[in-house]
Amino acid sequence: MIPREIATLTLIVTAAAVFFYARSISPIAVATASTTDSATSGTELKQPPATQRSQVVVEQVAPKTVEPAPIAKPAPVVAQKPTPTVAPTPPARPTPARAPSSKNPDDAPARTVSGKVKRSTDKSLSPAFGPLDSKVQVAVISDFQCPVCKRAVDATHQIAEEWPGEVRVSFHHHPLKMHRNAEDAAAAALAAQMQGKFWEYHDLLFQNQRALDRLSLQAYAQRLGLNMDQFNKDMDNKDYRARIQTKHKLAEKLGARGTPAFLINGKLSVGWGSWNGFRGQVQRELQQVRSLVEQGKDVQSVILERAKANSKDEASFLLYRDGILKPLGIAR
C-alpha cells in the first residue's frame, strides 16, 4: 500500500509543476503579441534571456527627432522711386475770365483774357482797357442801377479783347436822377478806383443791383480788401462827387439822356441792341481808321477826323473832343 500512495503523490506533484510552468510563460506570449501593435508608436519589446523568462522588461524607445531645415531669409527689398510722368504742355490759348452774364447770344459773348490788353492805372482818367492812342475809342456811358446796363457788362470787358492794341474802352459815370442809389454807387466805384480795384468793384455792383445802399457798398469794399477808412473818405469826397456830376452833364449834352450809351469815335448810340450789332459798329469804324492810316496819316489826326465825321454837329464834336479826347492827350 505504500508504493501506491507514493505514486499518487508523485502524479500530484508533477501536475502542479506543469500548471505553474504554464502560468509562468503566459506573460511572455502577451508581451510578444504587443510588439506588433506598438511598431508605429516607437515601443520595442526586448525578449528576456533564457535564464530570465519569468521576468519581462518593456523598454520605451523615444522616437527620433528630425530637426527642420533652416529657412532661408529673403533678400531685402530695396524700394525704387517711380519714374515721374511729365504731362505734355497744352498749347497756349486765351482763358475765359468767367461765364457770360446772360445766356442770350445777343447780349454778350463769353469773356476772355488774352494778356495783351492792359488796364489804365491813371487815377485822373476814366477807368479803361487798352492803350491811349488806340485807333477806336469806345466810351461806355453807364449807370450802376440801370438793369439794361447790366446786359452790356460783358461787352464792356470784351470789346478791347477783340482787337488788342487797336481798341480802347473807357467807363464814364452817368447816374440818372430816377435811380436814388446810382450816385452813391458811382462814388463808391470811384473810391475803389483810387485803390486800384475799379473793375472788380464794377462787377460786384452790377451783380448786386438790388443792394446798393451804403452798408452794402461798404460790404463790397471789405470783400475786396480795400482800406475802409480811405474808402469812406473818398466816397464822401466833394471833389470826386463833382467829377461824377461833370461826367453826368457831359453825357446829357452829348445826347445820352438814357443808359447805356456808347460813343464810338464820337458816334453816339443809346440803348443796347445786341453784342453782334455793337461789335459790328466797332469793326466798321476800325476798318475806316485803318484805311486812313494806310494812306500815311497818323493815328491821332485820323481819330479827330473820324470824330468830327461821326458827331451830329460841330457843338457835339467840340464837346466830345474836349471832354473825352483831350484828357487822353489826343487833342490839344
Contacts in CASP RR format, 6 or more apart in sequence:
PFRMAT RR
TARGET T0000
AUTHOR 0000-0000-0000
METHOD contacts of the structure
MODEL  1
MIPREIATLTLIVTAAAVFFYARSISPIAVATASTTDSATSGTELKQPPA
TQRSQVVVEQVAPKTVEPAPIAKPAPVVAQKPTPTVAPTPPARPTPARAP
SSKNPDDAPARTVSGKVKRSTDKSLSPAFGPLDSKVQVAVISDFQCPVCK
RAVDATHQIAEEWPGEVRVSFHHHPLKMHRNAEDAAAAALAAQMQGKFWE
YHDLLFQNQRALDRLSLQAYAQRLGLNMDQFNKDMDNKDYRARIQTKHKL
AEKLGARGTPAFLINGKLSVGWGSWNGFRGQVQRELQQVRSLVEQGKDVQ
SVILERAKANSKDEASFLLYRDGILKPLGIAR
24 53 0 8 1.000
24 54 0 8 1.000
25 53 0 8 1.000
27 56 0 8 1.000
28 48 0 8 1.000
28 53 0 8 1.000
28 56 0 8 1.000
31 45 0 8 1.000
31 56 0 8 1.000
31 58 0 8 1.000
32 45 0 8 1.000
32 47 0 8 1.000
34 43 0 8 1.000
34 45 0 8 1.000
35 43 0 8 1.000
35 44 0 8 1.000
35 45 0 8 1.000
38 44 0 8 1.000
38 45 0 8 1.000
42 60 0 8 1.000
42 61 0 8 1.000
42 63 0 8 1.000
43 58 0 8 1.000
43 60 0 8 1.000
43 61 0 8 1.000
44 59 0 8 1.000
44 61 0 8 1.000
45 56 0 8 1.000
45 58 0 8 1.000
46 57 0 8 1.000
46 58 0 8 1.000
46 59 0 8 1.000
48 55 0 8 1.000
48 56 0 8 1.000
48 57 0 8 1.000
94 112 0 8 1.000
94 113 0 8 1.000
94 114 0 8 1.000
94 115 0 8 1.000
94 161 0 8 1.000
95 112 0 8 1.000
95 113 0 8 1.000
96 110 0 8 1.000
96 111 0 8 1.000
96 112 0 8 1.000
96 113 0 8 1.000
97 111 0 8 1.000
97 112 0 8 1.000
97 113 0 8 1.000
97 157 0 8 1.000
98 111 0 8 1.000
99 110 0 8 1.000
100 107 0 8 1.000
100 108 0 8 1.000
100 109 0 8 1.000
100 110 0 8 1.000
100 111 0 8 1.000
100 154 0 8 1.000
101 107 0 8 1.000
101 108 0 8 1.000
101 150 0 8 1.000
101 151 0 8 1.000
101 153 0 8 1.000
101 154 0 8 1.000
101 206 0 8 1.000
102 108 0 8 1.000
102 151 0 8 1.000
102 154 0 8 1.000
105 275 0 8 1.000
105 276 0 8 1.000
106 273 0 8 1.000
106 274 0 8 1.000
106 275 0 8 1.000
106 276 0 8 1.000
107 151 0 8 1.000
107 152 0 8 1.000
107 154 0 8 1.000
107 155 0 8 1.000
107 272 0 8 1.000
107 274 0 8 1.000
107 275 0 8 1.000
108 151 0 8 1.000
108 152 0 8 1.000
108 153 0 8 1.000
108 154 0 8 1.000
108 155 0 8 1.000
108 158 0 8 1.000
108 275 0 8 1.000
109 154 0 8 1.000
109 155 0 8 1.000
109 158 0 8 1.000
109 275 0 8 1.000
110 154 0 8 1.000
111 154 0 8 1.000
111 157 0 8 1.000
111 158 0 8 1.000
111 161 0 8 1.000
112 158 0 8 1.000
112 161 0 8 1.000
113 161 0 8 1.000
114 161 0 8 1.000
114 164 0 8 1.000
115 164 0 8 1.000
116 164 0 8 1.000
116 165 0 8 1.000
117 129 0 8 1.000
117 130 0 8 1.000
117 160 0 8 1.000
117 161 0 8 1.000
117 164 0 8 1.000
117 165 0 8 1.000
118 129 0 8 1.000
118 130 0 8 1.000
118 131 0 8 1.000
119 127 0 8 1.000
119 128 0 8 1.000
119 129 0 8 1.000
119 130 0 8 1.000
119 199 0 8 1.000
120 126 0 8 1.000
120 127 0 8 1.000
120 128 0 8 1.000
120 129 0 8 1.000
120 130 0 8 1.000
120 170 0 8 1.000
121 196 0 8 1.000
123 193 0 8 1.000
123 194 0 8 1.000
123 196 0 8 1.000
124 327 0 8 1.000
125 170 0 8 1.000
125 327 0 8 1.000
125 328 0 8 1.000
126 139 0 8 1.000
126 170 0 8 1.000
126 171 0 8 1.000
126 172 0 8 1.000
126 247 0 8 1.000
126 327 0 8 1.000
127 170 0 8 1.000
127 171 0 8 1.000
127 193 0 8 1.000
127 198 0 8 1.000
127 199 0 8 1.000
127 202 0 8 1.000
128 168 0 8 1.000
128 169 0 8 1.000
128 170 0 8 1.000
128 171 0 8 1.000
129 157 0 8 1.000
129 160 0 8 1.000
129 168 0 8 1.000
129 169 0 8 1.000
130 160 0 8 1.000
130 164 0 8 1.000
130 165 0 8 1.000
130 167 0 8 1.000
130 168 0 8 1.000
130 169 0 8 1.000
131 165 0 8 1.000
131 168 0 8 1.000
132 168 0 8 1.000
132 328 0 8 1.000
132 329 0 8 1.000
132 330 0 8 1.000
133 299 0 8 1.000
133 300 0 8 1.000
133 328 0 8 1.000
133 330 0 8 1.000
134 160 0 8 1.000
134 165 0 8 1.000
134 166 0 8 1.000
134 167 0 8 1.000
134 168 0 8 1.000
135 166 0 8 1.000
135 167 0 8 1.000
135 286 0 8 1.000
135 289 0 8 1.000
135 290 0 8 1.000
135 293 0 8 1.000
135 299 0 8 1.000
135 302 0 8 1.000
135 303 0 8 1.000
136 163 0 8 1.000
136 166 0 8 1.000
136 167 0 8 1.000
136 168 0 8 1.000
136 264 0 8 1.000
136 265 0 8 1.000
136 282 0 8 1.000
136 285 0 8 1.000
136 286 0 8 1.000
136 289 0 8 1.000
137 168 0 8 1.000
137 170 0 8 1.000
137 263 0 8 1.000
137 264 0 8 1.000
137 265 0 8 1.000
137 266 0 8 1.000
137 303 0 8 1.000
137 324 0 8 1.000
137 325 0 8 1.000
137 328 0 8 1.000
137 330 0 8 1.000
138 159 0 8 1.000
138 160 0 8 1.000
138 167 0 8 1.000
138 168 0 8 1.000
138 169 0 8 1.000
138 170 0 8 1.000
138 262 0 8 1.000
138 263 0 8 1.000
138 264 0 8 1.000
138 282 0 8 1.000
139 169 0 8 1.000
139 170 0 8 1.000
139 172 0 8 1.000
139 262 0 8 1.000
139 263 0 8 1.000
139 266 0 8 1.000
139 324 0 8 1.000
140 152 0 8 1.000
140 156 0 8 1.000
140 169 0 8 1.000
140 170 0 8 1.000
140 171 0 8 1.000
140 172 0 8 1.000
140 260 0 8 1.000
140 261 0 8 1.000
140 262 0 8 1.000
141 172 0 8 1.000
141 174 0 8 1.000
141 251 0 8 1.000
141 256 0 8 1.000
141 259 0 8 1.000
141 260 0 8 1.000
141 261 0 8 1.000
141 262 0 8 1.000
141 263 0 8 1.000
142 149 0 8 1.000
142 152 0 8 1.000
142 156 0 8 1.000
142 171 0 8 1.000
142 172 0 8 1.000
142 173 0 8 1.000
142 174 0 8 1.000
142 259 0 8 1.000
142 260 0 8 1.000
142 261 0 8 1.000
143 149 0 8 1.000
143 173 0 8 1.000
143 174 0 8 1.000
143 175 0 8 1.000
143 176 0 8 1.000
143 179 0 8 1.000
143 182 0 8 1.000
143 186 0 8 1.000
143 259 0 8 1.000
143 260 0 8 1.000
144 175 0 8 1.000
144 181 0 8 1.000
144 182 0 8 1.000
144 185 0 8 1.000
144 186 0 8 1.000
144 189 0 8 1.000
144 202 0 8 1.000
144 205 0 8 1.000
144 206 0 8 1.000
144 209 0 8 1.000
144 212 0 8 1.000
145 175 0 8 1.000
145 176 0 8 1.000
145 179 0 8 1.000
145 180 0 8 1.000
145 181 0 8 1.000
145 182 0 8 1.000
145 185 0 8 1.000
145 209 0 8 1.000
145 212 0 8 1.000
146 176 0 8 1.000
146 179 0 8 1.000
146 182 0 8 1.000
146 259 0 8 1.000
146 260 0 8 1.000
147 209 0 8 1.000
148 259 0 8 1.000
148 260 0 8 1.000
148 271 0 8 1.000
148 272 0 8 1.000
149 206 0 8 1.000
149 259 0 8 1.000
149 260 0 8 1.000
149 272 0 8 1.000
150 206 0 8 1.000
150 209 0 8 1.000
151 272 0 8 1.000
152 260 0 8 1.000
152 272 0 8 1.000
152 278 0 8 1.000
153 202 0 8 1.000
153 203 0 8 1.000
153 206 0 8 1.000
154 275 0 8 1.000
155 275 0 8 1.000
155 278 0 8 1.000
155 279 0 8 1.000
156 169 0 8 1.000
156 171 0 8 1.000
157 169 0 8 1.000
157 199 0 8 1.000
159 167 0 8 1.000
159 169 0 8 1.000
159 278 0 8 1.000
159 279 0 8 1.000
159 282 0 8 1.000
160 167 0 8 1.000
160 168 0 8 1.000
160 169 0 8 1.000
162 279 0 8 1.000
162 282 0 8 1.000
162 283 0 8 1.000
163 282 0 8 1.000
163 286 0 8 1.000
166 286 0 8 1.000
167 282 0 8 1.000
167 286 0 8 1.000
170 324 0 8 1.000
171 198 0 8 1.000
171 202 0 8 1.000
172 247 0 8 1.000
172 250 0 8 1.000
172 251 0 8 1.000
173 186 0 8 1.000
173 189 0 8 1.000
173 190 0 8 1.000
173 244 0 8 1.000
173 247 0 8 1.000
173 248 0 8 1.000
174 247 0 8 1.000
174 248 0 8 1.000
174 251 0 8 1.000
174 256 0 8 1.000
174 258 0 8 1.000
174 259 0 8 1.000
174 261 0 8 1.000
175 182 0 8 1.000
175 183 0 8 1.000
175 185 0 8 1.000
175 186 0 8 1.000
175 244 0 8 1.000
175 248 0 8 1.000
176 182 0 8 1.000
176 258 0 8 1.000
176 259 0 8 1.000
181 212 0 8 1.000
181 213 0 8 1.000
182 212 0 8 1.000
183 241 0 8 1.000
183 244 0 8 1.000
184 212 0 8 1.000
184 213 0 8 1.000
184 214 0 8 1.000
184 217 0 8 1.000
184 235 0 8 1.000
185 205 0 8 1.000
185 212 0 8 1.000
185 217 0 8 1.000
186 244 0 8 1.000
187 234 0 8 1.000
187 235 0 8 1.000
187 236 0 8 1.000
187 237 0 8 1.000
187 240 0 8 1.000
187 241 0 8 1.000
187 244 0 8 1.000
188 201 0 8 1.000
188 205 0 8 1.000
188 217 0 8 1.000
188 220 0 8 1.000
188 221 0 8 1.000
188 231 0 8 1.000
188 235 0 8 1.000
189 198 0 8 1.000
189 201 0 8 1.000
189 202 0 8 1.000
189 205 0 8 1.000
190 198 0 8 1.000
190 234 0 8 1.000
190 235 0 8 1.000
190 240 0 8 1.000
190 243 0 8 1.000
190 244 0 8 1.000
191 221 0 8 1.000
191 226 0 8 1.000
191 230 0 8 1.000
191 231 0 8 1.000
191 232 0 8 1.000
191 234 0 8 1.000
191 235 0 8 1.000
191 237 0 8 1.000
191 240 0 8 1.000
192 198 0 8 1.000
192 200 0 8 1.000
192 201 0 8 1.000
192 202 0 8 1.000
192 221 0 8 1.000
192 224 0 8 1.000
192 226 0 8 1.000
192 231 0 8 1.000
193 201 0 8 1.000
194 230 0 8 1.000
194 234 0 8 1.000
195 226 0 8 1.000
195 227 0 8 1.000
195 230 0 8 1.000
195 231 0 8 1.000
197 224 0 8 1.000
197 226 0 8 1.000
200 224 0 8 1.000
201 220 0 8 1.000
201 221 0 8 1.000
201 224 0 8 1.000
204 220 0 8 1.000
204 223 0 8 1.000
204 224 0 8 1.000
205 212 0 8 1.000
205 220 0 8 1.000
208 216 0 8 1.000
208 220 0 8 1.000
217 235 0 8 1.000
218 228 0 8 1.000
218 231 0 8 1.000
218 232 0 8 1.000
221 228 0 8 1.000
221 231 0 8 1.000
222 228 0 8 1.000
234 240 0 8 1.000
250 319 0 8 1.000
250 323 0 8 1.000
251 261 0 8 1.000
253 319 0 8 1.000
254 263 0 8 1.000
254 268 0 8 1.000
254 316 0 8 1.000
254 319 0 8 1.000
254 320 0 8 1.000
255 261 0 8 1.000
255 268 0 8 1.000
255 270 0 8 1.000
255 316 0 8 1.000
256 263 0 8 1.000
256 268 0 8 1.000
256 270 0 8 1.000
257 270 0 8 1.000
258 270 0 8 1.000
258 271 0 8 1.000
259 271 0 8 1.000
260 270 0 8 1.000
260 271 0 8 1.000
260 272 0 8 1.000
261 268 0 8 1.000
261 269 0 8 1.000
261 270 0 8 1.000
261 271 0 8 1.000
262 268 0 8 1.000
262 269 0 8 1.000
262 278 0 8 1.000
262 281 0 8 1.000
263 320 0 8 1.000
263 324 0 8 1.000
264 281 0 8 1.000
264 282 0 8 1.000
264 285 0 8 1.000
264 310 0 8 1.000
265 285 0 8 1.000
265 289 0 8 1.000
265 303 0 8 1.000
265 306 0 8 1.000
265 307 0 8 1.000
265 310 0 8 1.000
266 306 0 8 1.000
266 307 0 8 1.000
266 310 0 8 1.000
266 311 0 8 1.000
266 316 0 8 1.000
266 317 0 8 1.000
266 320 0 8 1.000
266 324 0 8 1.000
267 281 0 8 1.000
267 285 0 8 1.000
267 310 0 8 1.000
267 311 0 8 1.000
268 312 0 8 1.000
268 316 0 8 1.000
269 281 0 8 1.000
272 278 0 8 1.000
285 306 0 8 1.000
285 310 0 8 1.000
288 306 0 8 1.000
289 299 0 8 1.000
289 302 0 8 1.000
289 303 0 8 1.000
289 306 0 8 1.000
292 302 0 8 1.000
292 305 0 8 1.000
292 306 0 8 1.000
293 299 0 8 1.000
293 302 0 8 1.000
297 305 0 8 1.000
300 330 0 8 1.000
300 331 0 8 1.000
303 325 0 8 1.000
303 330 0 8 1.000
304 321 0 8 1.000
304 325 0 8 1.000
304 330 0 8 1.000
304 331 0 8 1.000
307 317 0 8 1.000
307 320 0 8 1.000
307 321 0 8 1.000
307 325 0 8 1.000
308 317 0 8 1.000
311 317 0 8 1.000
311 320 0 8 1.000
321 331 0 8 1.000
322 331 0 8 1.000
325 331 0 8 1.000
326 332 0 8 1.000
END
